[in-house]
Amino acid sequence: MADTVYNFGAGPAMLPPPVMEKIQQEWLNFQGMGVSLIEISHRSKEFVAVLEEAQRLFRELTGLPENYRILFVHGGARMQFSALPLNFADCGSAKKCLYVDSGNFAKLAATEAQIFSSTEIIASSAEDNYSYIPTVTPDMVDQRGSYLHITSNNTIYGTRWNDFPETGNVPLIADMTSELLSRQIDYSKFGVVYAGLQKNLGPSGMAMVIVREDLLGHHVEQTPTLLNYTQCDKDNSLTNTTNTFAIYVIKLVLEWLKEQGGIVAIEQRNEAKAALLYQAIDQGDFYRGIANVADRSIMNVSFRLPSEELEASFLQQAEKNGLYALKGHRNAGGVRASIYNPMPLSGVEKLVNFMEEFKVNI
Ligand SMILES: Cc1ncc(COP(=O)(O)O)c(C=O)c1O
């Protein structure tokens, strides 16, 4: 067994070690109460203070404009695939939800929306196994549309939007599950941003939704209460017994992020980690990146080796060397290194050294 194990899993993913240690310290006795945080009421003043501090820190770190609300909702990111058309399909005169199909989750989001609303995929990179981000020009966005949905970072293929599309009066909605808080974002360009927590934020099973205030109140009548963002906002995310532990972890992660120097500093670190890894991939023909170079993600780096046999051997040996969960998603194959905010540079350095050794020794 290697000394340090670096976890490159795509999600649930590694959390910052200081956050895990803080959870351990406070586990049996939260703030001197003599009970654990997970044993106290979601309506207690102590828990509400945690939730509101998480919202405050998110605003502080991201510079989120005042007219955006922060919600904590159930069911991870995919539950929001249903909630989006229910909450926003009525926002446009054509009652038609527009989607860009840039990957597996983007496609799933559009397919789910079809259950509740008329939808249209206006651009897709499916024909090239999602190796690039499709181009969206303003004339492609029907101004009668309810919203345009994009997946800002495609976790499986390792592509991301560098420049977000201009949508005119149509609200832009982004699934940022695999990159929220990893780079500076101008939130005022978006109507809604949402993310499953399990990558850069905390444990799995919940999501954060950032929504522009004027988009609330448009839900269809049959919207289930727990998918209704307007209700959720009214109740400050406490309509029912929420996942108190997950929200507590988000607060700790945000505190950690602040200690790291905030989003500007973490983005610089993320850029440096990704550059090191892409440099190792681009050196020679042995490793081959999956994503189009101009659309490369700095969170998920997917690449292939010359054969599936070599990939299997690479993964097996990597794991023996303390490089955990590098197997690519079944839709893309090969290797995927997820290098979210908590991954230290030393983890990427270790991976890059291993890649070099593996190449030389076969
Ligand atoms: C971009 C993106 N969207 C949605 C999902 C689905 O998230 P969840 O499992 O929380 O529903 C994932 C999961 O990895 C993802 O990467």
Ligand as a Chemical Component Dictionary entry (heavy atoms), coordinates in Angstrom:
data_LIG
# 
_chem_comp.id                   LIG 
_chem_comp.type                 NON-POLYMER 
_chem_comp.pdbx_formal_charge   0 
_chem_comp.three_letter_code    LIG 
# 
loop_
_chem_comp_atom.comp_id 
_chem_comp_atom.atom_id 
_chem_comp_atom.alt_atom_id 
_chem_comp_atom.type_symbol 
_chem_comp_atom.charge 
_chem_comp_atom.model_Cartn_x 
_chem_comp_atom.model_Cartn_y 
_chem_comp_atom.model_Cartn_z 
_chem_comp_atom.pdbx_ordinal 
LIG C1 C1 C 0 -22.251 17.649 -15.431 1  
LIG C2 C2 C 0 -23.078 16.707 -14.621 2  
LIG N1 N1 N 0 -24.402 16.883 -14.537 3  
LIG C3 C3 C 0 -25.187 16.051 -13.820 4  
LIG C4 C4 C 0 -24.655 14.986 -13.145 5  
LIG C5 C5 C 0 -25.554 14.084 -12.359 6  
LIG O1 O1 O 0 -25.434 14.408 -11.016 7  
LIG P1 P1 P 0 -26.245 13.625 -9.894  8  
LIG O2 O2 O 0 -25.704 12.248 -9.869  9  
LIG O3 O3 O 0 -25.998 14.447 -8.669  10 
LIG O4 O4 O 0 -27.688 13.646 -10.267 11 
LIG C6 C6 C 0 -23.283 14.743 -13.179 12 
LIG C7 C7 C 0 -22.696 13.615 -12.458 13 
LIG O5 O5 O 0 -21.546 13.326 -12.518 14 
LIG C8 C8 C 0 -22.488 15.636 -13.947 15 
LIG O6 O6 O 0 -21.166 15.439 -14.034 16 
# 
loop_
_chem_comp_bond.comp_id 
_chem_comp_bond.atom_id_1 
_chem_comp_bond.atom_id_2 
_chem_comp_bond.value_order 
_chem_comp_bond.pdbx_ordinal 
LIG C1 C2 SING 1  
LIG C2 N1 SING 2  
LIG C2 C8 DOUB 3  
LIG N1 C3 DOUB 4  
LIG C3 C4 SING 5  
LIG C4 C5 SING 6  
LIG C4 C6 DOUB 7  
LIG C5 O1 SING 8  
LIG O1 P1 SING 9  
LIG P1 O2 DOUB 10 
LIG P1 O3 SING 11 
LIG P1 O4 SING 12 
LIG C6 C7 SING 13 
LIG C6 C8 SING 14 
LIG C7 O5 DOUB 15 
LIG C8 O6 SING 16 
# 
